[in-house]
């Protein structure tokens, strides 16, 4: 989401770091470029002004002048103020209330309220071990209630039975009564939206709020909305009252201005961000980690957390034992490819690595194709069990059959087998070095498939200043 902003700020900081000492004019020029970068990222003008002035106050002070590395000190100051703008600490959904805890989802039509409701319900069920009931109050949009019911089936979360013709306020009261009688921990109410803010929308939401007394009122905002997100946030904050924000479509090509503006404008924290279309593609918003991503410092903590969630300990230990014996077959490669997909694919993982902005051009030249993972998986699945265990059996006629079965070309099959041979050779070298060699060579199980790194790519350069 923050790619263009990261690139612009990175260029500014690179110039600052090359200078031994910084004058006030150097800082002023850098701040002008930071101002332009923030405005181009659709950050609200009042937020940009406040941000630049606060950075200026510290950046031209004695703290920077006396620093051994003035450029680095300016980066730290900008980082600290980014964290302050985004919110100083992560804020999860508040469940500290008498059951059922009511969570009211509000926002404009098309912002992703219904999908976010399903995602949060699944998160509460699996992570917090809560009994959750969902109810759709959207009687205006065709099939909106049915959409939530389908999401409920996918997430294995119950939804309130639909009664045709029932008005939103009556649905909310029935949902609250059902949640109380049937012992649910959390009640999620998905309200209707509009294409724009109007009195009818606000009156309906306010009536539901007064009837259900929600513990959380979450405003769902599309990260691609841009400057208009600020107006939406202010209106809902003033007329309905919100306790937190959920940003959707963060994985898209949004400029990131909404994330930087919403906290400052509404005074409420961004609690969750939607990172994809799948029901489990939602994660807590950590201001410090997001600030690190914006400034090209990466987010290694999130990377480790994502790995811990997706990599099964038993599977990793099984693979480690096979590698130590010098054994590695196509079934193992298939397992690695699937883990990589679960962790967000190559681009998703790369975005969490520090210093990745420096090799963007190199990655572009390498033509990394996210669809290659699916293609490689299809090729392996088109093989017989014997072929996966003994890839050396795969000759011309077998390659043609595998290519036809996977919808790929024989060249694609050859490419996969060649990459597999290279990976197997590396595994054999690692097995000869023993446990210490495995630590140096990189423990398998992180899900990185073969041929997915750019040519000449050197991870050891990450994080260098």
C-alpha positions in Angstrom: 0.0 0.0 0.0 2.8 2.5 0.9 5.1 1.6 -2.0 5.2 5.1 -3.6 5.5 6.8 -0.3 8.3 4.5 0.8 10.2 5.2 -2.4 9.9 9.0 -2.1 10.9 9.1 1.5 13.7 6.6 0.9 15.2 8.9 -1.8 15.0 11.9 0.6 16.7 10.0 3.5 19.4 8.6 1.2 20.5 12.1 0.3 20.5 13.2 4.0 22.6 10.2 5.1 25.3 11.0 2.6 26.0 14.3 4.2 28.4 14.6 7.2 26.6 17.6 8.7 23.1 19.1 8.1 22.4 22.7 7.8 18.9 24.2 8.4 18.5 24.7 4.7 19.2 20.9 4.1 16.5 20.0 6.6 14.1 22.5 5.1 14.6 21.1 1.6 14.1 17.5 2.9 10.9 18.6 4.8 9.5 20.1 1.6 10.0 16.8 -0.2 8.4 14.9 2.7 5.4 17.3 2.5 5.0 16.7 -1.2 5.3 12.9 -0.7 2.7 12.9 2.0 0.3 15.0 -0.1 0.8 12.7 -3.1 -0.1 9.8 -0.8 -3.5 11.5 -0.1 -2.7 12.4 3.5 -5.1 15.2 4.6 -3.6 18.6 4.4 -4.0 19.5 8.1 -2.3 16.3 9.1 0.6 17.0 6.7 1.0 20.5 8.1 1.0 19.3 11.7 3.4 16.4 10.9 6.0 18.6 9.1 6.0 21.3 11.8 6.5 18.8 14.6 9.4 17.2 12.7 10.9 20.6 11.9 10.9 21.6 15.6 13.2 18.7 16.4 15.1 18.3 13.2 16.7 21.8 13.4 17.5 21.5 17.1 20.8 20.8 18.8 19.9 17.1 19.1 20.5 16.6 15.3 23.4 19.0 15.0 25.4 17.3 17.7 24.5 13.8 16.5 27.3 11.6 15.1 25.0 10.7 12.2 22.6 13.6 11.6 20.9 11.9 8.6 20.0 8.9 10.8 18.7 11.1 13.5 16.3 12.8 11.1 15.1 9.4 10.0 14.5 8.5 13.7 12.6 11.7 14.3 10.3 11.1 11.2 9.8 7.5 12.4 8.8 8.6 15.9 6.3 11.2 14.5 4.9 8.6 12.1 4.2 6.3 15.0 2.6 9.2 16.9 0.4 10.1 13.9 -0.7 6.4 13.4 -1.3 5.9 17.2 1.3 5.0 19.8 0.2 1.4 20.5 -1.7 -1.4 18.9 -5.4 -1.5 20.0 -7.4 -4.8 19.8 -11.2 -5.1 19.9 -12.4 -4.5 23.4 -14.2 -7.5 24.9 -14.1 -6.4 28.5 -17.8 -6.0 29.0 -20.8 -8.1 30.1 -21.8 -10.7 27.5 -23.0 -10.4 24.9 -20.4 -7.8 23.8 -22.0 -5.8 21.0 -19.7 -4.8 18.0 -21.4 -2.4 15.6 -20.0 -2.2 12.1 -20.6 1.1 10.3 -19.4 2.7 7.1 -20.3 3.6 3.5 -21.6 1.0 1.0 -18.8 -0.8 -0.8 -16.2 -0.2 2.0 -16.1 -3.9 2.9 -18.3 -4.0 6.0 -19.9 -7.3 5.5 -16.7 -9.1 4.6 -14.9 -7.5 7.5 -17.7 -8.6 9.8 -17.1 -12.2 8.8 -13.3 -11.8 9.1 -13.5 -10.4 12.6 -16.1 -13.0 13.7 -13.8 -15.8 12.5 -10.8 -14.2 14.3 -12.8 -14.0 17.5 -13.9 -17.6 17.2 -10.5 -19.1 16.5 -8.1 -16.8 18.4 -10.3 -15.6 21.4 -12.4 -18.8 21.6 -15.6 -16.7 21.7 -19.1 -17.8 20.7 -20.1 -15.2 18.1 -23.4 -14.4 16.5 -23.7 -12.2 13.4 -26.7 -10.3 12.2 -27.2 -8.3 9.0 -29.2 -5.1 9.4 -28.8 -4.2 5.7 -32.3 -4.5 4.2 -31.6 -1.9 1.4 -28.8 -3.7 -0.5 -30.1 -6.8 -2.4 -28.9 -10.1 -1.0 -26.8 -8.3 1.7 -28.3 -10.5 4.4 -27.7 -13.6 2.4 -24.1 -12.6 1.8 -23.5 -12.5 5.6 -25.2 -15.9 6.0 -22.8 -17.4 3.4 -19.8 -15.8 5.1 -21.1 -17.3 8.4 -21.2 -20.8 6.9 -17.6 -20.4 5.7 -16.4 -19.1 9.0 -18.5 -21.6 11.0 -20.1 -18.7 12.8 -23.9 -18.6 13.3 -26.0 -15.9 11.8 -29.4 -14.6 12.9 -32.2 -16.2 10.8 -33.6 -13.8 8.1 -37.1 -12.6 8.5 -38.3 -10.9 5.2 -39.5 -7.4 5.6 -38.2 -6.9 9.1 -36.8 -3.3 9.7 -33.2 -2.8 10.9 -34.0 -1.7 14.4 -36.3 -4.7 15.0 -33.5 -7.0 13.6 -31.0 -5.5 16.1 -33.3 -6.0 19.0 -34.1 -9.6 18.0 -30.4 -10.3 17.6 -29.6 -8.9 21.0 -32.4 -10.9 22.6 -31.2 -14.1 20.8 -27.6 -13.5 21.9 -28.6 -13.1 25.5 -30.9 -16.1 25.6 -28.5 -18.5 23.8 -25.4 -17.5 25.7 -23.3 -15.9 23.0 -20.1 -14.0 24.0 -20.1 -11.5 21.1 -22.9 -10.1 18.9 -21.7 -8.5 15.6 -24.2 -6.2 13.8 -23.5 -5.4 10.2 -25.4 -2.1 9.4 -26.4 -0.8 6.0 -24.3 1.7 4.1 -24.9 4.4 1.5 -23.0 5.6 -1.5 -22.6 8.9 0.4 -23.3 10.3 3.9 -27.0 11.3 4.4 -29.3 12.0 7.3 -31.3 8.7 6.8 -28.1 6.7 7.1 -27.0 8.5 10.3 -30.4 8.3 11.9 -30.7 4.6 11.3 -27.2 3.9 12.7 -27.8 6.1 15.7 -31.1 4.3 16.5 -29.4 0.9 16.4 -26.6 2.3 18.6 -29.1 3.6 21.2 -31.0 0.3 21.2 -28.0 -2.0 21.5 -25.4 0.1 23.5 -22.4 -1.3 21.6 -19.1 -1.8 23.4 -17.3 -1.2 20.0 -18.5 0.9 17.1 -16.0 0.1 14.3 -15.9 2.4 11.2 -14.9 0.4 8.1 -13.0 2.4 5.6 -11.6 1.5 2.2 -7.9 2.3 2.1 -8.3 3.3 -1.5 -10.8 6.0 -0.8 -8.1 8.7 -0.5 -8.9 12.2 0.8 -12.7 11.5 1.1 -11.9 8.9 3.8 -11.2 11.9 6.2 -14.7 13.4 5.6 -16.3 10.0 6.2 -14.3 9.5 9.4 -15.2 13.0 10.7 -18.9 12.6 10.0 -19.3 9.2 11.7 -17.1 10.3 14.6 -19.2 13.4 15.2 -22.7 12.1 14.5 -22.5 8.4 15.6 -19.4 8.1 17.7 -16.8 5.5 16.9 -14.4 3.5 19.0 -12.0 2.3 16.3 -11.3 1.9 12.6 -11.0 -1.1 10.3 -9.0 -0.4 7.1 -9.8 -2.7 4.1 -8.0 -3.4 0.9 -4.6 -2.6 2.4 -3.1 -5.2 0.0 -4.2 -3.1 -3.0 -2.4 -0.1 -4.7 -3.8 2.5 -2.3 -1.5 5.4 -1.5 -1.8 5.0 2.2 -3.2 8.5 3.0 -6.3 7.1 4.8 -4.1 5.2 7.3 -2.0 8.3 8.1 -5.0 10.6 8.3 -7.8 8.7 10.1 -6.1 8.4 13.5 -5.3 12.1 13.6 -8.8 13.2 12.3 -11.0 11.0 14.4 -8.9 10.6 17.5 -9.7 6.9 17.4 -7.2 4.0 16.8 -7.0 1.9 13.7 -7.6 -1.5 15.2 -7.5 -4.0 12.2 -6.4 -4.0 8.6 -7.8 -6.3 5.8 -4.9 -7.7 3.9 -6.6 -9.8 1.3 -9.9 -11.4 0.1 -9.7 -14.6 2.2 -11.6 -14.8 5.5 -8.4 -15.1 7.5 -6.7 -12.1 5.8 -7.1 -9.6 8.6 -4.5 -8.6 11.2 -4.0 -6.1 14.0 -2.7 -2.7 13.2 0.7 -2.0 14.9 1.6 1.7 14.4 5.3 1.1 15.0 5.5 -1.8 12.5 3.6 0.1 9.9 5.9 3.1 10.4 8.9 0.8 9.9 7.4 -0.5 6.6 6.8 3.0 5.3 10.4 4.0 6.0 11.8 0.8 4.4 12.9 -0.7 7.7 10.7 -3.8 7.2 8.5 -5.6 9.7 10.4 -8.7 10.8 8.2 -9.2 13.9 5.1 -9.6 11.7 7.1 -11.9 9.4 8.0 -14.2 12.3 4.4 -14.1 13.6 3.1 -15.0 10.2 5.6 -17.9 9.9 4.6 -19.1 13.4 0.9 -19.2 12.5 1.4 -21.0 9.2 4.3 -23.4 9.7 3.4 -26.6 11.5 6.1 -27.6 14.0 5.8 -31.3 13.2 6.1 -30.7 9.4 9.2 -28.5 9.9 10.8 -31.2 12.1 9.9 -33.9 9.6 11.5 -31.9 6.8 14.6 -31.1 8.9 15.1 -34.8 9.5 14.8 -35.6 5.8 17.3 -32.9 4.9 19.8 -34.2 7.5 19.6 -37.6 5.8 20.1 -35.9 2.4 16.5 -36.8 1.3 14.3 -34.2 -0.4 11.5 -35.0 -2.9 8.8 -33.2 -4.8 6.2 -33.8 -2.1 8.5 -31.8 0.2 8.7 -29.1 -2.4 4.9 -29.1 -2.7 4.6 -28.6 1.0 7.0 -25.6 0.9 5.1 -24.0 -2.0 1.8 -24.3 -0.1 3.4 -22.8 3.0 4.7 -19.8 1.0 1.2 -19.2 -0.4 -0.3 -19.3 3.1 2.2 -16.7 4.3 1.1 -14.2 1.6 3.2 -15.2 -1.4 6.6 -13.8 -2.4 5.6 -10.1 -2.7 3.8 -10.3 0.7 6.9 -11.6 2.4 9.2 -9.3 0.6 7.3 -6.3 1.8 8.1 -7.3 5.4 11.9 -7.5 4.9 14.1 -4.5 5.9 15.7 -2.6 3.1 13.6 -4.2 0.4 12.9 -0.9 -1.3 16.6 -0.8 -2.3 16.1 -3.9 -4.5 12.7 -3.1 -6.0 14.3 -2.5 -9.5 16.3 -5.7 -9.2 13.1 -7.6 -8.3 11.2 -6.1 -11.2 13.9 -7.2 -13.6 13.7 -10.7 -12.2 10.1 -10.9 -13.4 8.8 -12.6 -10.2 5.4 -14.1 -11.1 3.1 -14.8 -8.2 1.1 -17.1 -10.5 4.2 -19.3 -10.8 3.4 -20.8 -7.4 0.1 -22.1 -8.6 1.6 -23.3 -11.8 4.3 -25.2 -10.0 1.8 -26.7 -7.6 -0.4 -27.9 -10.5 2.7 -29.5 -12.2 3.6 -31.5 -9.1 0.0 -32.6 -8.5 -0.2 -33.9 -12.1 2.6 -36.4 -11.2 2.1 -39.9 -9.8 3.2 -40.6 -6.2 6.1 -42.7 -7.6 7.2 -39.8 -9.8 7.2 -37.4 -6.8 9.3 -39.7 -4.8 11.7 -40.5 -7.7 11.8 -37.5 -10.0 14.6 -39.1 -12.0 12.0 -41.4 -13.6 10.4 -38.4 -15.4 11.5 -38.6 -19.0 10.1 -37.2 -22.3 6.8 -39.1 -22.4 6.0 -38.5 -18.7 6.8 -34.8 -19.1 4.3 -34.5 -21.9 1.6 -36.3 -19.8 2.4 -34.0 -16.8 2.3 -30.9 -18.9 -1.1 -31.8 -20.4 -2.5 -32.7 -17.0 -1.4 -29.4 -15.4 -2.3 -27.1 -18.4 1.4 -26.1 -18.7 4.1 -26.5 -21.3 6.8 -29.1 -21.3 9.3 -26.2 -20.8 7.5 -25.3 -17.5 7.9 -28.9 -16.4 11.6 -28.9 -17.3 12.1 -25.6 -15.5 10.5 -26.9 -12.3 12.6 -30.1 -12.4 15.8 -28.1 -13.0 15.0 -25.8 -10.0 14.2 -28.9 -7.9 17.6 -30.5 -8.8 19.3 -27.3 -7.8 17.4 -27.2 -4.5 18.1 -30.9 -3.8 21.8 -30.4 -4.5 21.8 -27.5 -2.0 20.0 -29.7 0.6 22.7 -32.5 0.2 25.4 -29.9 0.8 23.6 -28.7 3.9 23.2 -32.2 5.2 27.0 -32.8 5.0 27.6 -29.7 7.1 25.3 -31.0 9.9 23.2 -28.9 12.3 25.5 -25.9 12.2 25.5 -25.9 8.5 21.7 -26.0 8.5 21.6 -22.9 10.7 24.0 -21.1 8.3 22.4 -22.3 5.2 18.9 -21.5 6.3 16.5 -23.9 7.9 14.0 -25.3 5.5 10.4 -24.8 6.5 10.1 -21.0 5.9 8.2 -21.9 2.7 10.5 -20.2 0.1 10.2 -22.1 -3.1 13.0 -22.5 -5.6 13.7 -19.8 -8.2 11.6 -17.3 -6.3 14.4 -14.9 -5.4 15.9 -12.5 -7.9 19.2 -13.4 -9.6 22.1 -12.2 -7.5 19.7 -11.4 -4.6 21.7 -11.1 -1.3 19.6 -11.1 1.9 22.6 -10.2 4.0 22.5 -6.7 2.6 19.1 -6.1 4.3 19.2 -3.6 7.1 22.5 -2.0 6.2 22.7 1.7 6.5 
